[in-house]
Amino acid sequence: MTKANIVSEIAKSTGIDKATVLVTVEKFMETVKDSLANDENVYLRGFGSFIVKTRSQKTARNISKNTTIIIPEHKIPAFKPAKVFMDQVK
């Protein structure tokens, strides 16, 4: 399902025009991205959590040059679904 499909489904089920729904969905995604960029997790009860995970430093290998490289510690965004959501998907 794409963002356009989501906007269409919300517009159809609520009766709100697509332009307003699109602005709302865009603002929601922007708010989540900004929060994660500022190391703030986003918790949506009954849906899940958008969290920032820290990957520790590790040693990797460049097999074409046969050298080792160090990948520094870095942060990545992740999604952890709520138990209710997981049970519904199963």
N, C-alpha and C positions, 0 to 999 in steps of 0.2 A: 504494500500500500504506500502510495506517495503522499507528499504533503498536499497536493491538489485533491487527491481522493479524500483525505481527512477533512479538508476544508469543505468539500462538497457534501460529505456525510453530515457534518455538523450543521451546515446551512440548511440542509434538507430536514433534519430532525428538529431544529429549533425555530426555523422560519426567519432567521437572521440572514441578511444578504451576504453573499460570498466575500465581498470586499471587506466588510467589517470583520468577518470571521478570519480572513487571511491576515489582517493587521493584528488581530488578537493572537493568533497562532505564532506569527513572526515575533511579536513582543514577548510571548512566553519563552520561546526558544532563545531569544537574546538575553532574557533575564537569567535563564538557567546557565547559559555560557558565561555571562559576566560573573555570576556567583561562583562557578567552578574556577574561573580564572583568578578569583580573589580568595581561593582556598576555603570557600564556604560550601558545605554540602547542601543539597536540596532534598527535602523529605516530603513525599506526597503519600499521605496515609491511604492505605488500600491499593496503591499502585506500585510504589517502590521508591528508591533513593538514588539520586545522581550524586556520586561521591568522587573524591579525588584520591587516587591511590598513589603511593610512592613506590617506585621500582628501585631497588637497591643497585649499587654499582656492580658491574660484572665484567668478566674478561671474555672476549669473543675472538674468533679467528677469521682472518681473511684468507680463505683457502687458495685464491688465485695467486697471492703474493707470499703465502706461507708466513704470515706475520700475525702477531696478536695485537689486538686493540682493546682499549678499556672504554666501556660504555659507562658514562657517569650516571649517578643517581638522577632520576627524573620523575616527574609526576605525569599521570595519565588519568583521563576521565573514565569513569566506569558507571554501570547501572546495576543496582541490586534490586530485583523484583521483590515485592511484598509477598508474604506467605499466602494471602488470599488470592493474589494474582497468579502465583505458581500453581495453586490448587485448581484454579479455573482453566489454566493452559493444559494441565495434565490430562 
